Amino acid sequence: MSDTVPQSPPQLIATFRRTRSVAFQWVVVSVVGFFASAYAFGHVLAAIRGGSLEPIVITILGPTDAVVWLVVSVGIVALVVILHELLHGVFMARYGGDPGYGIGVSYFLLPYAYAETAGTSYTRNQLLVALLAPFVGITAVGLAALVVYPSALLLVPLAANAAGSIGDLWMAGVLLQYPADVRVGALPDAETQGFGIYSTTDGGCSRIPGTQLFSAAISGAVGTLAILSIAVLGMVFLSLAVGSGTVILGDPAGRWFLFRHELRSYGQVHLEIGAPLVVGLTALGGITWALGREGYRALGLE
């Protein structure tokens, strides 16, 4: 006869909830992420072609051509969304789930397609694979396609998939703050969308040291990029409404160049972005936010 030690039930140690605030942040970051991704993939396309991306020349299309491009783009994005969610579902099923698919609107803010399972728990690494598979897989295939067929049209699905992966990357960032032996399952209450993180070891567990500071730095950097993008876009719209449509921030030939937007009389827009300064300001914003949060926490105010 052998004695068995009863195993304690999993202990809830953290939760992630998709609140109205989180949904709003996802909308903003997804829009910024679309254009940032298109810019980054545009540099890849330019390198493949053996040229330079900037200045980016955009020809203003007539109504008929604009409608055709819009319809084609929407069709491509729809196919990417379907493939994105199917990849989520494939890996959920691989790890024991029974995925269902659908379309919803989060807090009347964020329209989204989803793949989800009910009553299934995953290890941290299993859910990370399920979350990141569409971003990694579609990006890899899209970049390979760019090499074979270097067309600007491929930038649309690549950027759309990256923007649609913002929520996945966000949740992956939360999970990476915890050890690999935690399990991830449904929240104790079903009122809010999200997940719970459960410890499977006696005594529970906590965040991996340093990850909270790193997460704050990433959040600050993304927030800084969003603020910069919204401010610059607002300047462009204001200039188009009351002026020439030309906005130049910094010296295009100097080190402190941030942005240039020129509307030419022959129906073209010339864009140029000072990527080094943007990266520097974004990194500075991330570091400042992380240190500020850490100081706030050290003073016991959080």
VEXVEXMI-942618 format. One line per field, with one value per residue (C-alpha): y, z, x; residue in three letters; residue number from 1. Coordinates in pm, 1 decimal, always signed. Last residue first. Example, Ala and Ser with C-alpha at 12.3 -4.5 7.8 and 13.67 -1.06 7.14 Angstrom:
2
v = -106.0/-450.0
w = +714.0/+780.0
u = +1367.0/+1230.0
rest = SER/ALA
nr = 2/1
//
This chain:
302
v = +5119.4/+5414.5/+5211.1/+5446.3/+5163.3/+5120.0/+5482.0/+5457.3/+5146.2/+5306.5/+5613.9/+5398.5/+5202.7/+5516.0/+5689.9/+5382.2/+5341.3/+5710.2/+5713.6/+5405.8/+5570.8/+5895.6/+5708.0/+5493.3/+5801.5/+5983.8/+5695.1/+5647.9/+6004.8/+5943.4/+6059.2/+6097.6/+6248.3/+6276.8/+6291.3/+6454.0/+6688.8/+6980.3/+6794.2/+6732.3/+6714.3/+6520.6/+6515.3/+6364.9/+6345.4/+6494.3/+6573.3/+6432.6/+6661.5/+6652.1/+6631.7/+6914.9/+6885.0/+6839.4/+6914.7/+6931.7/+7026.1/+6995.0/+7347.0/+7499.9/+7494.2/+7141.4/+6965.0/+7129.7/+7026.8/+6669.1/+6656.1/+6803.5/+6552.3/+6267.9/+6393.1/+6406.8/+6065.7/+5903.7/+6059.7/+5954.4/+5599.0/+5572.5/+5691.9/+5439.9/+5158.3/+5264.1/+5296.7/+4954.1/+4799.0/+4963.0/+4850.7/+4493.3/+4508.8/+4629.9/+4352.6/+4096.2/+4172.8/+3883.0/+3616.1/+3689.0/+3490.5/+3134.1/+2933.9/+2773.3/+2423.8/+2405.0/+2416.5/+2795.2/+2930.3/+3218.7/+3331.1/+3434.6/+3714.5/+3825.2/+3973.4/+3850.0/+3484.1/+3464.2/+3238.9/+3330.0/+3049.5/+2873.2/+2916.0/+2676.7/+2770.6/+2555.1/+2789.7/+3061.3/+3394.4/+3727.6/+3557.8/+3520.4/+3897.1/+3954.6/+3675.0/+3857.1/+4175.4/+3983.4/+3817.4/+4149.6/+4316.3/+4025.9/+4195.6/+4477.8/+4226.6/+4039.9/+4362.3/+4471.3/+4144.3/+4128.9/+4484.6/+4469.1/+4196.1/+4455.8/+4630.9/+4346.6/+4159.8/+3819.1/+3545.5/+3740.8/+3899.0/+3552.3/+3442.4/+3749.1/+3662.1/+3298.9/+3405.6/+3677.6/+3435.8/+3178.0/+3407.8/+3620.4/+3330.6/+3095.8/+3352.8/+3290.6/+2911.8/+2878.7/+3101.5/+2898.3/+2579.0/+2749.0/+2865.2/+2527.5/+2509.2/+2488.6/+2397.4/+2473.0/+2669.0/+2714.5/+3023.6/+3140.3/+3501.5/+3767.1/+4123.6/+4451.8/+4673.5/+4959.5/+4858.3/+4710.6/+4433.3/+4366.8/+4005.0/+3758.3/+3379.9/+3060.0/+2761.3/+2562.3/+2219.6/+2220.5/+1941.1/+2091.9/+2028.0/+2164.6/+2498.0/+2476.1/+2438.2/+2696.3/+2976.5/+2888.4/+2900.9/+3247.2/+3389.5/+3212.1/+3372.2/+3713.9/+3686.6/+3602.3/+3904.4/+4126.4/+4016.7/+4085.4/+4425.8/+4515.3/+4411.5/+4609.3/+4917.4/+4898.1/+4878.7/+5164.5/+5384.4/+5306.6/+5420.9/+5734.8/+5853.4/+5762.0/+5999.2/+5870.7/+5789.9/+5844.4/+5724.3/+5920.2/+5681.7/+5310.2/+5278.3/+5033.7/+4680.3/+4531.9/+4302.2/+4598.2/+4801.6/+4514.1/+4486.3/+4863.0/+4835.7/+4560.9/+4815.6/+5088.4/+4850.8/+4735.5/+5092.8/+5166.4/+4865.0/+4899.6/+5254.2/+5125.1/+4821.2/+5034.7/+5261.5/+4979.2/+4770.0/+5064.6/+5098.6/+4727.0/+4750.7/+5041.2/+4862.7/+4561.2/+4258.0/+4092.4/+3919.4/+3746.5/+3649.4/+3395.7/+3160.9/+2848.6/+2507.3/+2251.3/+2097.5/+1745.8/+1494.8/+1314.4/+943.8/+680.2/+336.7/+0.0
w = -734.2/-519.8/-315.6/-391.2/-575.4/-798.5/-912.2/-967.2/-1179.2/-1375.9/-1443.2/-1543.3/-1787.6/-1933.0/-1982.2/-2144.0/-2384.8/-2476.1/-2540.9/-2763.3/-2964.5/-2992.1/-3121.1/-3363.1/-3504.2/-3528.6/-3720.1/-3941.7/-4069.4/-4283.4/-4642.3/-4835.6/-5180.1/-5288.1/-5656.7/-5856.5/-6085.2/-5841.1/-5587.1/-5232.6/-5006.6/-4680.5/-4494.6/-4153.3/-3869.1/-3969.5/-3691.9/-3862.5/-4164.1/-4533.1/-4474.7/-4217.6/-3950.1/-3972.0/-4321.8/-4386.7/-4731.8/-4799.8/-4938.8/-4671.5/-4489.8/-4518.0/-4655.4/-4389.3/-4115.0/-4246.6/-4256.2/-3906.9/-3766.4/-3928.1/-3761.6/-3418.1/-3459.4/-3567.7/-3286.2/-3026.5/-3162.9/-3169.5/-2808.3/-2702.8/-2871.6/-2695.3/-2359.6/-2391.4/-2488.5/-2190.4/-1955.8/-2079.5/-2016.0/-1659.5/-1599.7/-1756.9/-1521.9/-1284.7/-1423.1/-1282.4/-983.5/-876.3/-662.2/-332.4/-462.1/-837.4/-1113.6/-1114.3/-1315.3/-1563.9/-1640.6/-1976.9/-2154.6/-2244.5/-1955.7/-1790.6/-1792.8/-1437.0/-1315.4/-1633.7/-1880.0/-1909.8/-1917.4/-1742.6/-1576.2/-1627.7/-1880.0/-1621.5/-1642.6/-1810.6/-2150.3/-2107.7/-2102.7/-2413.5/-2589.7/-2509.8/-2676.2/-2970.6/-3031.4/-2995.7/-3243.8/-3489.3/-3705.7/-3773.9/-3880.1/-4096.5/-4261.2/-4323.4/-4495.6/-4680.7/-4818.2/-4884.7/-5141.3/-5378.5/-5389.3/-5609.1/-5579.1/-5706.5/-5606.1/-5328.4/-5219.6/-5204.6/-4956.9/-4748.0/-4756.1/-4656.7/-4358.1/-4256.8/-4287.2/-4064.1/-3797.3/-3747.6/-3789.4/-3555.4/-3277.1/-3067.8/-3110.2/-3040.5/-2733.0/-2617.5/-2627.1/-2457.5/-2160.8/-2116.6/-2236.7/-2079.6/-2261.1/-2136.6/-2442.4/-2749.8/-2961.1/-3313.8/-3375.4/-3628.5/-3506.7/-3508.5/-3236.4/-3088.6/-3010.8/-2685.1/-2884.5/-3211.2/-3321.8/-3598.6/-3562.7/-3532.7/-3298.5/-3188.7/-3020.7/-2808.0/-2742.3/-2827.1/-3202.6/-3202.6/-3068.9/-3324.6/-3620.0/-3478.5/-3465.3/-3819.6/-3930.1/-3773.9/-3980.0/-4298.8/-4272.2/-4192.3/-4484.1/-4723.9/-4603.5/-4642.1/-5003.5/-5082.8/-4912.9/-5111.6/-5443.9/-5371.9/-5265.0/-5563.7/-5801.8/-5622.8/-5643.8/-6014.2/-6083.7/-5865.6/-6005.5/-5824.4/-5647.3/-5722.9/-5416.4/-5429.5/-5128.5/-5106.4/-5004.2/-5072.4/-5226.4/-5500.0/-5548.8/-5612.7/-5312.2/-5103.6/-5209.1/-5111.5/-4769.1/-4720.6/-4810.0/-4549.3/-4286.6/-4422.5/-4454.9/-4099.6/-3965.4/-4161.5/-4026.2/-3677.1/-3642.3/-3716.5/-3491.7/-3209.9/-3207.7/-3223.5/-2967.4/-2726.9/-2756.3/-2684.2/-2381.0/-2239.8/-2302.1/-2114.3/-2265.6/-1938.8/-1861.1/-1526.9/-1281.4/-1008.6/-1017.6/-825.8/-988.4/-753.5/-485.6/-552.5/-287.1/-159.3/-221.5/+33.5/-96.6/+0.0
u = +105.0/+217.9/+464.6/+754.1/+928.7/+623.9/+627.0/+1000.8/+954.9/+673.5/+889.3/+1183.7/+968.1/+805.2/+1138.7/+1292.6/+1000.9/+989.6/+1362.7/+1330.4/+1052.5/+1247.3/+1552.8/+1354.3/+1180.9/+1514.3/+1674.0/+1362.8/+1348.2/+1041.8/+991.6/+670.0/+608.2/+245.4/+163.5/-112.7/+78.7/+72.0/+285.7/+167.8/+470.2/+498.7/+832.4/+907.8/+1160.6/+1496.4/+1741.9/+2051.4/+2041.7/+1951.6/+1575.2/+1608.3/+1343.4/+967.5/+838.9/+463.3/+334.3/-37.8/-48.9/-266.3/-599.7/-738.1/-430.3/-214.6/-454.6/-462.4/-82.3/-45.1/-294.5/-100.5/+217.8/+53.3/-114.4/+211.6/+415.5/+156.4/+145.4/+525.3/+541.4/+277.4/+468.7/+789.6/+615.4/+455.7/+790.6/+961.2/+681.4/+720.4/+1095.9/+1036.8/+781.4/+1014.8/+1302.7/+1243.4/+1006.2/+663.1/+546.4/+489.8/+251.2/+341.5/+281.4/+327.5/+66.0/+29.5/-263.4/-277.4/-631.4/-764.4/-945.7/-1295.7/-1491.1/-1810.9/-1709.4/-1586.5/-1305.1/-1116.9/-1056.6/-724.9/-350.8/-116.6/+209.2/+519.9/+687.5/+742.2/+554.9/+636.3/+620.1/+243.7/+181.9/+394.4/+209.0/-115.6/+10.8/+156.0/-180.9/-364.9/-130.6/-158.6/-421.0/-175.0/+91.1/-161.3/-276.2/+84.6/+174.8/-157.3/-113.3/+261.9/+199.3/+51.7/+389.8/+514.2/+843.7/+725.7/+973.2/+1146.1/+819.5/+659.2/+926.7/+847.2/+477.6/+538.6/+748.9/+501.9/+209.2/+380.0/+523.9/+212.9/-29.8/+167.3/+213.6/-97.6/-112.7/+260.1/+234.1/-67.0/+138.5/+432.1/+224.6/+64.2/-291.3/-635.3/-953.9/-1304.4/-1411.9/-1195.3/-1152.7/-1083.3/-1168.5/-1254.0/-1249.7/-1435.9/-1290.0/-1485.2/-1844.9/-1711.5/-1538.0/-1717.7/-1752.0/-1679.2/-1670.1/-1473.2/-1486.3/-1187.4/-1203.6/-889.6/-641.4/-304.9/-320.1/-675.3/-548.5/-268.7/-502.8/-745.6/-489.6/-384.2/-748.2/-778.0/-491.8/-603.7/-949.3/-800.3/-556.9/-840.3/-1038.4/-730.1/-688.6/-1054.2/-1040.9/-728.2/-882.7/-1199.4/-1003.2/-769.1/-1066.6/-1245.2/-934.6/-893.7/-1249.5/-1229.9/-893.0/-577.6/-337.9/+11.2/+217.3/+593.4/+790.4/+1113.4/+1238.1/+1224.5/+1569.0/+1667.1/+1795.1/+1452.3/+1494.3/+1613.8/+1308.8/+1078.3/+1243.4/+1211.5/+844.0/+809.3/+912.8/+685.1/+388.6/+455.5/+457.4/+138.9/-47.8/+99.6/-32.8/-382.6/-332.3/-188.8/-494.9/-749.1/-559.5/-550.7/-928.9/-977.9/-746.8/-947.5/-1277.8/-1144.4/-980.0/-888.4/-559.1/-541.6/-271.9/-189.1/-490.1/-387.1/-414.5/-569.0/-345.4/-223.8/-310.9/-2.5/-28.1/+63.9/+145.5/+0.0
rest = GLU/LEU/GLY/LEU/ALA/ARG/TYR/GLY/GLU/ARG/GLY/LEU/ALA/TRP/THR/ILE/GLY/GLY/LEU/ALA/THR/LEU/GLY/VAL/VAL/LEU/PRO/ALA/GLY/ILE/GLU/LEU/HIS/VAL/GLN/GLY/TYR/SER/ARG/LEU/GLU/HIS/ARG/PHE/LEU/PHE/TRP/ARG/GLY/ALA/PRO/ASP/GLY/LEU/ILE/VAL/THR/GLY/SER/GLY/VAL/ALA/LEU/SER/LEU/PHE/VAL/MET/GLY/LEU/VAL/ALA/ILE/SER/LEU/ILE/ALA/LEU/THR/GLY/VAL/ALA/GLY/SER/ILE/ALA/ALA/SER/PHE/LEU/GLN/THR/GLY/PRO/ILE/ARG/SER/CYS/GLY/GLY/ASP/THR/THR/SER/TYR/ILE/GLY/PHE/GLY/GLN/THR/GLU/ALA/ASP/PRO/LEU/ALA/GLY/VAL/ARG/VAL/ASP/ALA/PRO/TYR/GLN/LEU/LEU/VAL/GLY/ALA/MET/TRP/LEU/ASP/GLY/ILE/SER/GLY/ALA/ALA/ASN/ALA/ALA/LEU/PRO/VAL/LEU/LEU/LEU/ALA/SER/PRO/TYR/VAL/VAL/LEU/ALA/ALA/LEU/GLY/VAL/ALA/THR/ILE/GLY/VAL/PHE/PRO/ALA/LEU/LEU/ALA/VAL/LEU/LEU/GLN/ASN/ARG/THR/TYR/SER/THR/GLY/ALA/THR/GLU/ALA/TYR/ALA/TYR/PRO/LEU/LEU/PHE/TYR/SER/VAL/GLY/ILE/GLY/TYR/GLY/PRO/ASP/GLY/GLY/TYR/ARG/ALA/MET/PHE/VAL/GLY/HIS/LEU/LEU/GLU/HIS/LEU/ILE/VAL/VAL/LEU/ALA/VAL/ILE/GLY/VAL/SER/VAL/VAL/LEU/TRP/VAL/VAL/ALA/ASP/THR/PRO/GLY/LEU/ILE/THR/ILE/VAL/ILE/PRO/GLU/LEU/SER/GLY/GLY/ARG/ILE/ALA/ALA/LEU/VAL/HIS/GLY/PHE/ALA/TYR/ALA/SER/ALA/PHE/PHE/GLY/VAL/VAL/SER/VAL/VAL/VAL/TRP/GLN/PHE/ALA/VAL/SER/ARG/THR/ARG/ARG/PHE/THR/ALA/ILE/LEU/GLN/PRO/PRO/SER/GLN/PRO/VAL/THR/ASP/SER/MET
nr = 302/301/300/299/298/297/296/295/294/293/292/291/290/289/288/287/286/285/284/283/282/281/280/279/278/277/276/275/274/273/272/271/270/269/268/267/266/265/264/263/262/261/260/259/258/257/256/255/254/253/252/251/250/249/248/247/246/245/244/243/242/241/240/239/238/237/236/235/234/233/232/231/230/229/228/227/226/225/224/223/222/221/220/219/218/217/216/215/214/213/212/211/210/209/208/207/206/205/204/203/202/201/200/199/198/197/196/195/194/193/192/191/190/189/188/187/186/185/184/183/182/181/180/179/178/177/176/175/174/173/172/171/170/169/168/167/166/165/164/163/162/161/160/159/158/157/156/155/154/153/152/151/150/149/148/147/146/145/144/143/142/141/140/139/138/137/136/135/134/133/132/131/130/129/128/127/126/125/124/123/122/121/120/119/118/117/116/115/114/113/112/111/110/109/108/107/106/105/104/103/102/101/100/99/98/97/96/95/94/93/92/91/90/89/88/87/86/85/84/83/82/81/80/79/78/77/76/75/74/73/72/71/70/69/68/67/66/65/64/63/62/61/60/59/58/57/56/55/54/53/52/51/50/49/48/47/46/45/44/43/42/41/40/39/38/37/36/35/34/33/32/31/30/29/28/27/26/25/24/23/22/21/20/19/18/17/16/15/14/13/12/11/10/9/8/7/6/5/4/3/2/1
//
